[in-house]
Amino acid sequence: MINYLQPNYADHPGSRAIPRLYQGARSVSAQPDVSVLTPYFNTEDFFVETFVCLQAQSLQNWEWIIVDDGSTDALSVERLASVAAKDDRIRVVRQDNAGPSAARNAAFRLAQGRYVCLLDSDDMVEHTYLEKAVWFLDSNSEFAFCNSFSVVFGDQQYLWRTGFERGKSHLQANSGPPISVIRHAAFAACGGFDESIRFGHEDWDFWLAMAKTGHWGYTLQEYLQWYRKRGNGRFEQIMRSGDVNDRFERLMEQKYRDLEAQFPAPVRRHPEPYDTPATQIEVNNLLNPNAQGRRILFLIPWMVTGGADRVNLDLIEGLVARGHQVTICATLLAEHRWEHEFSRFTPDIFVLPHILRAADYPRFLAYLIASRRVDTVLITGSIIGYQLLPYLRACAPGVAFLDMCHVEEPHWLNGGHPRFGVGYQDALDLNIVTTQHLATWMQERGADPQRLKVMYTGIRTTQASDLAEVRARIRSEHNIPANAPVIVFAGRLCAQKRPALLAQILQAAHVQGLEFRALIVGDGELRPQLEGLIREYALGEKVHMLGSVGHQEWLNILVASDILLIPSEYEGISVALLEAMAAGVVPLVGRVGGQGEIVAPDAGALIDRSDHELADYGAALTRMLQEPEQLRHMSRQCRSITASQLSWSGMIDHFEALVNEAHRLRVQSPRNPISLPLGKELATLALENKRLGEAVDWLWNTKDRSALHGAQAMTTSAEVQAVTRFAVALSQTRLGRRLTRSTWMKKLAKWLLTAITRPSAD
């Protein structure tokens, strides 16, 4: 998966080793799920890369029909024969040269698959492309075909995000490469490609022919296809000759002049009330088991730059290095800016909202468990993952189910994910928590301590040989004097991290005349508040706001730092704290969550929540800044603690042991069985809860939360409850669902809530 923030166009699917978790798999199905159709004419060595990317597909139930359109180059013909001999799913057909349209139609006439995929002989797709496209179309019947965002590479390099969402704008211009997966029946209904078009733009005509028969497509919002641009390619040469492009535009305008008034415009369906999940699975894709270890499914909310996500990433890296295979399902619609980081260790990643209706989450997860021979499911941070547990247990009684929680969240869902861990404990074989504090919190709410295990987060110790050089570079970049102690903060600038208190602590040190510089790493909704306080307290010369930075840069910043200051309201054990201690940065943090379990008295300072917190933080910071020798001693102790008690390899050892313990309990002390009908009904209720939550979420989802005065007043206000009931009722109708998605309706709702919750003048 390409890092769309910093693309590496050389790291394409054809250059990667075939993932072991897909090697050797073959379907026993008489009908392939996908028939890949490829015209071939004197193709160069690039063709081997196309072959490699198909062999590496996560969906292995495919056939590949290649039509040699009269190749005249002997090496190309030999290359095609050599590749075809390596896989019995490949069929080669030869014809006299008739152009790519005729070649695709000839391939289609032989296609047996439920779907066909158009793939040219020098293009490539990511490992999960076919599987995601097939499941999208199985889940979203309103669309006849789909493609994805594209990576354009070769003689030109750029990312292409435009696709079928342009709808009738396709009448004016084509939107991208022809790599797409199409329903077999829809291809047949439109009559295939116009074989009279032999010299480019045949795919443009094909899409408009599809539209003319009432079919249209969807573009998946992931970079899953690689389209090769060659300066000497057939299409590029044709487009440089005369007015070919202009003449073709005029041809399309004439041929489809009546289409604009009736252009199909399908949209993804929204959930219906009590939308019953389907259980039938059309895709046939039983992969080989992992002979070297376990197959583990991670159910996570997202892949973003957070502490819990770093723990997931580190766990997956360690597990894969030891021979285990990992599949990841993210359950939230978000900007998954770290997906490329996770894909370094497994290509088997699925963002469920990208490809599925919510009603198909249960059967897709059940399919993945069966397809991958998953033996262990870990839920961490995913609410819908907890709620679908009964259904998954009913479908897969031989699988061990665990969860992992880091911190209770007192202001969210009455405790957040650990509350779900307690409530769903009878459907879990084992609960994993990362602090003893959280284990106690869960036991106080009814969790069985025999099924609750503590696993501390492990961290790598900084061992770079150029630490002095890194320290000097970072300090130079931020104009920090060589002898000035550096205080660093890292985290989301939100209420949990209390940035206002952070500013007050720094102001107190400044007023005392203490020498220091502070680096603030992170972003969030309270960043404007913190920046305002820095100006008000005249801290501009001493405090540098760095915003979000990459993980390696964060580690470099730690090398240049001396004290970590994070006055959180609540935590589990902050990953930033662990990384800081591993780098020898001395922590000054709140005694919250499990932080008191790792910060020893001679390795930092813990501040209790109290009315005199500010003074306590100030006194501790003063001692650290005024006693450099003691600070250096604490730094050495921090490194010692993380190396001996909180090592990364030790965490992987512990996690493997806990997984084995969960499997032992599954066999020796099994949970009560859940029938499939009951599991399905509970899944239906979970999806309905999700639907209703999303129906009213727009009432609360406002950037300016200060406009909604008094959280308690909102929850008890009869007027607000009336608005909420109205929104829920509105969501029961098709018209209502359209209204609640409109921008003007959201603005009206926010205005109403502001009006009815505004304090009265008296």
Residue pairs with C-beta under 8 A, 6 or more apart in sequence:
1 126
1 222
1 223
1 339
1 340
1 343
1 347
1 349
2 8
2 9
2 11
2 151
2 159
2 223
2 340
3 340
4 159
4 223
4 340
5 337
7 151
7 157
7 159
9 151
9 153
9 157
12 49
12 124
12 151
12 153
12 226
13 49
13 52
13 53
13 56
13 124
13 125
13 126
13 127
13 226
14 46
14 48
14 49
14 50
14 52
14 53
14 124
14 226
15 49
16 52
16 56
18 52
18 55
18 56
19 56
19 127
19 346
19 347
19 348
20 290
20 325
21 287
21 290
21 295
21 325
21 346
21 348
21 372
22 56
22 57
22 58
22 60
22 127
22 287
23 288
24 288
25 60
25 285
25 286
25 287
25 288
26 60
27 33
27 60
27 61
27 284
27 285
27 286
28 284
28 286
29 61
29 284
31 112
31 113
31 114
31 284
32 61
32 62
32 63
32 89
32 112
32 113
32 114
33 59
33 61
33 62
33 113
33 114
33 115
33 130
33 134
33 282
33 283
33 284
33 285
34 59
34 61
34 62
34 63
34 113
34 114
34 115
34 116
34 117
34 130
34 134
34 181
35 62
35 63
35 64
35 65
35 107
35 108
35 110
35 111
35 112
35 113
35 115
35 116
35 117
35 184
36 54
36 62
36 63
36 64
36 65
36 116
36 117
36 119
36 130
37 65
37 67
37 104
37 107
37 108
37 111
37 116
37 117
37 118
37 119
38 50
38 64
38 65
38 66
38 67
38 107
38 119
38 120
38 121
39 66
39 67
39 69
39 100
39 103
39 104
39 107
39 120
39 121
40 47
40 66
40 67
40 68
40 69
40 71
40 76
40 80
40 103
40 121
41 68
41 69
41 70
41 71
41 76
41 97
41 100
41 103
41 121
42 71
42 72
42 73
42 76
43 71
43 76
43 79
43 80
43 121
43 122
44 76
44 122
45 79
46 121
46 122
46 228
47 76
47 79
47 80
47 83
47 121
47 122
48 79
48 83
49 122
49 124
50 119
50 120
50 121
50 122
50 123
50 124
51 83
51 86
51 87
53 124
53 125
53 126
53 127
53 226
54 62
54 64
54 119
54 125
55 87
56 127
56 347
57 125
57 127
57 128
57 129
57 130
57 131
58 127
58 128
58 130
58 131
58 285
58 347
58 348
59 128
59 130
59 131
59 134
59 283
59 285
60 285
60 287
61 283
61 284
61 285
62 89
62 113
62 117
62 130
63 89
63 90
63 91
63 111
63 112
63 113
64 87
64 89
64 90
64 91
65 91
65 93
65 107
65 110
65 111
66 80
66 84
66 90
66 91
66 92
66 93
66 107
66 121
67 92
67 93
67 94
67 95
67 103
67 104
67 106
67 107
68 77
68 80
68 92
68 93
68 94
68 95
69 95
69 97
69 98
69 99
69 100
69 102
69 103
70 94
70 95
70 96
70 97
70 98
71 77
71 80
80 92
81 92
83 90
84 90
84 91
84 92
91 110
93 106
93 107
93 110
95 102
95 103
95 106
98 195
98 198
99 195
99 197
99 198
99 199
99 202
100 120
100 193
100 198
100 202
101 192
101 193
101 194
101 195
101 196
101 197
101 198
101 202
102 193
102 195
102 198
104 118
104 192
104 193
105 192
105 193
105 195
108 116
108 187
108 188
108 192
111 184
113 184
114 134
114 183
114 184
114 282
115 133
115 134
115 137
115 181
115 182
115 183
115 184
116 181
116 182
116 184
116 187
117 130
117 133
117 179
117 180
117 181
117 182
118 178
118 179
118 180
118 182
118 203
119 125
119 179
120 177
120 178
120 179
122 228
122 230
123 177
123 179
123 225
123 226
123 227
123 228
124 225
124 226
124 228
125 179
125 224
125 225
125 226
126 222
126 223
126 224
126 225
126 226
126 347
127 347
127 348
128 224
128 347
128 348
128 349
128 350
129 148
129 224
129 225
130 181
131 283
131 285
132 148
132 220
132 222
132 224
132 350
132 354
132 355
133 146
133 147
133 148
133 180
133 181
133 220
134 181
134 283
135 283
135 355
135 356
135 360
135 364
136 143
136 146
136 218
136 220
136 355
136 356
137 143
137 144
137 145
137 146
137 181
137 183
138 282
138 283
138 360
139 355
139 356
139 357
139 360
139 364
140 218
140 268
140 269
140 357
142 266
142 267
142 268
142 269
143 216
143 217
143 218
143 266
144 182
144 183
144 186
144 210
144 215
144 216
144 217
145 164
145 180
145 181
145 182
145 183
145 186
145 210
145 215
145 216
145 217
145 218
146 164
146 180
146 181
146 217
146 218
146 219
146 220
147 163
147 164
147 176
147 177
147 179
147 180
147 181
147 217
147 219
147 220
147 225
148 163
148 219
148 220
148 221
148 222
148 223
148 224
148 225
149 159
149 160
149 161
149 163
149 219
149 220
149 221
149 222
149 223
149 224
149 225
150 159
150 160
150 176
150 177
150 179
150 223
150 225
150 226
150 227
151 159
151 160
151 223
151 225
151 226
151 227
152 158
152 159
152 160
152 177
152 227
152 229
153 226
153 227
153 228
153 229
154 228
154 229
154 230
155 229
155 230
155 231
156 229
157 229
159 223
160 176
160 177
160 227
161 221
162 175
162 176
162 219
163 175
163 176
163 217
163 218
163 219
164 170
164 175
164 207
164 216
164 217
164 218
164 219
165 218
165 219
166 175
167 216
167 263
167 265
168 259
168 260
168 263
168 265
169 175
170 204
170 207
170 208
170 211
171 208
171 252
171 253
171 256
171 259
171 260
171 263
172 249
173 249
174 201
174 203
174 204
174 207
176 227
177 203
177 225
177 227
178 203
178 206
179 225
179 227
180 217
182 217
183 215
186 210
186 213
186 215
189 213
189 215
190 206
190 209
190 210
190 212
190 213
190 215
191 209
192 206
193 202
193 203
193 205
193 206
194 202
194 205
194 206
194 209
197 205
199 234
199 238
199 244
200 234
200 235
200 238
200 239
200 244
200 248
201 245
201 248
204 248
204 252
205 252
205 255
207 217
208 252
208 255
208 256
208 259
210 216
210 217
211 256
211 259
211 263
211 264
212 256
212 259
214 264
215 264
216 263
216 264
216 265
216 266
218 266
218 268
220 354
220 355
221 354
222 351
222 354
229 236
230 236
238 244
239 245
268 357
269 357
270 737
271 357
271 358
271 359
271 687
271 690
271 691
273 688
273 691
273 732
274 684
274 688
275 358
275 359
275 684
275 687
275 688
275 691
276 359
276 680
276 684
277 359
277 360
277 361
277 362
277 363
277 391
277 680
277 683
277 684
277 687
278 359
278 360
278 363
279 362
279 363
279 366
279 676
279 680
280 363
281 363
281 366
281 367
281 370
283 367
283 371
285 367
285 371
286 370
286 371
287 371
287 372
287 373
288 373
289 295
289 373
290 323
290 324
290 325
290 373
292 323
292 324
293 319
293 322
293 323
293 324
293 325
294 319
294 324
294 325
294 375
294 376
294 659
295 324
295 325
295 326
295 327
295 372
295 373
295 374
295 375
295 376
296 319
296 324
296 325
296 326
296 327
296 374
296 375
296 376
296 377
296 378
296 659
297 326
297 327
297 328
297 329
297 365
297 368
297 369
297 372
297 374
297 376
297 377
297 378
298 312
298 316
298 326
298 327
298 328
298 329
298 378
298 380
299 329
299 331
299 365
299 377
299 378
299 379
299 380
299 382
299 385
300 309
300 312
300 328
300 329
300 330
300 331
300 380
300 381
300 382
300 385
301 330
301 331
301 332
301 334
301 381
301 382
301 383
302 309
302 330
302 332
302 334
302 336
303 309
303 328
303 330
303 336
303 337
303 338
303 339
303 341
303 342
303 349
304 334
304 335
304 336
304 337
304 338
305 337
305 338
305 548
305 551
306 492
307 406
307 574
307 575
307 576
308 380
308 381
308 406
308 575
309 338
310 551
310 575
311 404
311 406
311 434
311 457
311 575
312 342
312 380
313 338
313 341
313 342
313 345
314 458
314 648
314 651
315 651
315 652
315 655
316 326
316 328
316 342
316 345
316 346
317 344
317 345
318 648
318 649
318 651
318 652
318 655
319 326
319 652
319 655
319 656
320 326
320 345
320 346
322 652
322 656
325 346
325 348
325 372
326 345
326 346
326 348
327 346
327 348
327 349
327 350
327 368
327 372
327 374
328 342
328 346
328 348
328 349
328 350
329 350
329 351
329 352
329 365
329 368
330 336
330 339
330 349
330 350
330 351
330 352
331 352
331 353
331 361
331 382
331 383
331 384
331 385
332 353
332 382
333 351
333 353
333 354
336 351
339 349
339 351
342 349
343 349
348 372
350 364
350 368
352 361
352 364
356 364
358 687
358 690
358 691
359 687
361 384
361 388
361 687
362 388
362 391
362 392
362 680
362 683
362 687
365 388
365 392
366 391
366 392
366 395
366 396
368 374
369 377
369 392
369 395
369 396
369 399
370 395
370 396
374 396
374 399
375 398
375 399
375 400
375 663
376 399
376 400
376 401
376 402
376 659
376 662
376 663
377 392
377 396
377 399
377 400
377 401
377 402
378 402
378 403
378 404
379 385
379 386
379 389
379 401
379 402
379 403
379 404
379 428
380 403
380 404
380 405
380 417
381 417
383 413
383 417
383 420
384 686
384 690
386 403
386 417
386 420
386 421
386 423
386 424
387 682
387 683
387 686
387 689
387 690
388 683
388 686
389 401
389 424
389 427
389 428
390 427
390 674
390 678
390 679
390 682
390 683
391 674
391 679
391 680
391 682
391 683
392 399
392 401
392 679
393 399
393 401
393 427
393 671
393 673
393 674
393 679
394 673
394 674
394 675
394 676
394 678
394 679
394 680
395 676
395 679
397 673
398 666
400 429
400 430
400 659
400 662
400 663
400 665
400 666
401 427
401 428
401 429
401 662
402 428
402 429
402 430
402 431
402 432
402 658
402 659
402 662
403 417
403 420
403 421
403 424
403 428
403 431
403 432
404 432
404 433
404 434
404 455
405 417
405 418
405 421
405 431
405 432
405 433
405 434
405 438
405 442
405 572
406 433
406 434
406 435
406 438
406 457
406 572
406 573
407 416
407 418
407 435
407 438
407 570
407 571
407 572
407 593
408 415
408 416
408 418
408 419
408 438
408 441
408 570
408 593
409 415
409 416
409 417
409 570
410 570
411 495
413 419
413 420
415 441
415 445
418 433
418 438
418 441
418 442
419 445
421 428
421 431
421 433
421 442
421 447
422 442
422 445
422 446
422 447
425 431
425 447
425 448
425 451
426 671
426 672
427 671
427 674
428 451
428 671
429 451
429 662
429 663
429 665
429 666
429 671
430 451
430 452
430 453
430 658
430 661
430 662
430 665
431 442
431 447
431 451
431 452
431 453
432 453
432 454
432 455
432 655
432 658
433 439
433 442
433 452
433 453
433 454
433 455
434 454
434 455
434 456
434 457
434 572
434 573
434 594
435 454
435 456
435 572
435 573
435 593
435 594
435 597
436 454
436 594
436 597
437 572
437 593
437 594
437 596
437 597
438 572
438 593
438 594
439 447
439 449
439 452
439 453
439 454
442 452
443 449
443 452
451 665
453 658
453 661
455 651
455 654
455 655
455 658
456 573
456 597
456 598
456 645
456 646
456 651
456 654
457 573
457 575
457 578
457 646
457 651
458 646
458 647
458 648
458 649
458 650
458 651
458 652
458 654
459 575
459 578
459 579
459 581
459 582
459 642
459 646
459 647
459 648
460 582
460 647
460 648
461 582
461 639
461 642
461 643
461 647
462 555
462 558
462 559
462 582
462 583
462 584
464 470
464 559
467 559
470 556
470 559
470 560
471 559
471 560
472 482
473 556
473 560
474 480
474 556
474 557
474 559
474 560
475 481
475 482
475 486
475 560
478 517
478 519
478 544
480 486
480 517
480 560
481 517
483 515
484 515
484 516
484 517
485 515
485 516
485 517
485 562
485 563
485 624
485 625
485 628
485 631
486 516
486 517
486 518
486 519
486 560
486 561
486 562
486 563
487 506
487 516
487 517
487 518
487 519
487 561
487 562
487 563
487 564
487 565
487 621
488 518
488 519
488 520
488 521
488 557
488 558
488 561
488 563
488 564
488 565
488 580
488 585
489 497
489 502
489 518
489 519
489 520
489 521
489 522
489 564
489 565
489 566
490 521
490 522
490 554
490 564
490 566
490 576
490 580
491 497
491 521
491 522
491 566
491 568
491 574
491 576
492 522
492 523
492 524
493 499
493 520
493 522
493 523
493 524
493 525
493 526
493 527
493 529
493 530
494 524
494 525
494 526
495 526
495 569
496 568
496 569
496 570
496 571
497 522
497 524
497 526
497 566
497 567
497 568
497 569
498 567
498 568
498 569
499 526
499 527
499 529
499 530
499 533
500 526
500 529
500 530
500 533
501 567
501 613
501 614
501 617
502 520
502 530
502 565
502 566
502 567
503 530
503 533
503 534
503 537
503 539
504 533
504 614
505 565
505 567
505 614
505 617
505 618
505 621
506 518
506 537
506 539
506 542
506 543
506 565
507 533
507 537
507 539
508 614
508 617
508 618
508 621
509 516
509 618
509 621
509 622
509 625
510 537
510 538
510 539
510 542
512 618
512 622
514 621
514 622
514 625
514 626
515 625
516 542
516 625
517 542
517 543
517 544
518 539
518 542
518 543
518 544
518 565
519 544
519 546
519 557
519 561
520 530
520 543
520 544
520 545
520 546
521 546
521 547
521 548
521 549
521 554
521 557
522 547
522 548
523 547
523 548
525 703
525 705
527 545
530 545
531 545
534 540
534 543
534 545
546 557
549 557
554 579
555 579
555 583
558 579
558 580
558 583
558 585
559 583
561 580
561 583
561 585
562 585
562 586
562 624
562 631
562 635
563 585
563 586
563 587
563 588
563 621
563 624
563 625
563 631
564 576
564 577
564 580
564 581
564 585
564 586
564 587
564 588
564 589
565 588
565 589
565 617
565 621
566 574
566 576
566 577
566 587
566 588
566 589
566 590
567 589
567 590
567 607
567 613
567 617
568 574
568 589
568 590
568 592
569 590
569 592
569 609
570 592
570 593
571 577
571 589
571 590
571 592
571 593
571 594
571 595
572 593
572 594
573 593
573 594
573 595
573 597
573 598
574 589
574 595
577 587
577 589
577 595
577 598
577 599
578 598
578 642
578 646
580 587
580 638
581 587
581 598
581 599
581 603
581 604
581 638
581 639
581 641
581 642
581 646
582 638
582 639
582 642
582 643
582 646
583 639
584 635
584 636
584 638
584 639
585 635
585 638
586 603
586 604
586 624
586 631
586 634
586 635
586 638
587 595
587 599
587 603
587 604
587 605
587 638
588 604
588 605
588 607
588 617
588 620
588 621
588 624
589 595
589 599
589 604
589 605
589 606
589 607
590 606
590 607
590 608
590 609
591 606
591 607
591 608
591 609
592 609
595 606
596 606
598 641
598 645
598 646
599 605
599 606
600 637
600 641
602 633
602 634
602 637
603 634
603 637
603 638
603 641
604 634
604 638
605 620
605 623
605 624
607 613
607 616
607 617
607 620
608 616
610 616
623 630
624 630
624 631
624 634
625 631
691 731
692 728
692 731
695 727
695 728
695 730
695 731
695 737
695 740
696 724
696 727
696 728
696 731
698 727
698 740
698 741
698 746
698 749
699 723
699 724
699 727
699 749
699 753
700 708
702 708
702 750
707 750
707 754
708 714
708 753
708 754
708 757
709 757
709 758
709 759
710 757
710 759
713 757
714 720
714 753
714 757
717 756
717 757
719 756
720 753
720 756
720 757
723 749
723 752
723 753
723 756
727 740
727 749
729 736
730 736
730 737
730 739
730 740
731 737
731 740
739 745
740 746
